[in-house]
Amino acid sequence: FQKRDPIRRQDGETIVEWAARRRRIETARASRKHGEQTAPQVSRILVESRDARFAASCAQVLSSYEGHRHSSVTVVCIVGLVHVDGILERLLRSEWKSNNVTKV
């Protein structure tokens, strides 16, 4: 367990290094885990509830194409890295099973 959020700038880290590290999914995952451990209620509000809303929006768009002659539909959801895993997990658990939902 880390006392400081892993997404924060580290001692001796340049702005360029920090920006590059913030763009890595591993950093986002570590930051999410840190938030869940240090402030679970805040994490539920700021991360998990938003994941659910984003996933519902993506599923709604996918549903709107059901029955159309399109064989493949691509939905692009622009979100912060911390939300990617939660959104994908929810979509995979929903009616949009893994053969319909892929992570690029």
C-alpha positions in Angstrom: 0.0 0.0 0.0 1.3 3.4 -1.0 0.7 6.5 1.2 0.7 8.8 -1.8 -1.5 8.5 -4.9 0.8 6.9 -7.6 -0.5 9.4 -10.2 1.1 12.3 -8.3 4.4 13.7 -9.4 7.3 11.9 -7.7 10.3 13.6 -6.2 12.9 14.3 -8.8 10.6 13.5 -11.7 10.5 16.0 -14.6 7.2 17.3 -16.0 7.9 15.3 -19.2 8.5 12.1 -17.2 5.5 12.7 -15.1 3.2 13.3 -18.1 4.5 10.1 -19.8 4.0 8.0 -16.6 0.4 9.4 -16.2 -0.5 8.1 -19.7 0.3 4.5 -18.7 -2.6 2.2 -17.8 -0.6 0.7 -15.0 -0.4 4.1 -13.3 -4.1 4.6 -13.7 -4.8 1.2 -12.2 -2.5 1.8 -9.2 -4.1 5.2 -8.7 -7.6 3.6 -8.8 -6.6 0.9 -6.3 -5.0 3.6 -4.0 -8.3 5.6 -4.1 -10.4 2.5 -3.3 -8.2 1.8 -0.3 -7.8 5.3 1.1 -11.2 6.8 0.3 -13.7 4.0 -0.7 -16.8 6.2 -0.6 -15.2 9.0 -2.7 -13.9 6.3 -5.1 -17.4 4.9 -5.5 -18.7 8.3 -6.4 -15.9 9.6 -8.6 -14.9 6.4 -10.4 -17.4 3.6 -10.1 -20.6 5.5 -10.6 -19.1 7.2 -13.6 -17.9 3.9 -15.0 -21.5 2.6 -14.7 -22.8 5.7 -16.5 -20.2 5.5 -19.3 -20.9 1.8 -19.8 -24.7 2.4 -19.9 -24.2 5.1 -22.6 -22.0 2.8 -24.7 -24.5 -0.1 -24.3 -27.3 2.3 -25.3 -25.5 3.2 -28.5 -24.8 -0.4 -29.3 -28.4 -1.3 -28.7 -29.6 1.4 -31.1 -27.8 -0.5 -33.9 -29.4 -3.8 -33.1 -31.2 -5.2 -36.1 -29.5 -3.0 -38.6 -27.7 -4.4 -41.5 -24.4 -3.3 -40.1 -22.2 -6.3 -39.3 -19.9 -4.4 -37.1 -20.4 -1.2 -35.0 -17.5 0.7 -33.4 -18.3 2.8 -30.4 -15.6 5.2 -29.2 -15.8 6.4 -25.7 -13.3 9.1 -24.6 -12.7 8.8 -20.9 -9.8 9.0 -18.5 -7.6 5.9 -18.2 -8.9 5.2 -14.7 -12.3 4.4 -16.2 -11.3 2.0 -19.0 -11.2 -1.2 -17.0 -14.4 -0.5 -15.1 -16.3 0.4 -18.3 -15.1 -2.7 -20.2 -15.8 -5.0 -17.2 -19.4 -3.7 -17.1 -19.9 -4.1 -20.8 -18.5 -7.6 -20.7 -20.9 -8.6 -17.8 -23.9 -7.1 -19.6 -25.8 -8.4 -22.6 -22.8 -7.3 -24.8 -20.7 -10.4 -24.2 -17.0 -10.7 -25.0 -17.7 -11.6 -28.7 -19.3 -8.2 -29.1 -17.1 -6.0 -27.0 -13.4 -5.7 -27.5 -10.8 -3.3 -26.1 -8.4 -1.7 -28.6 
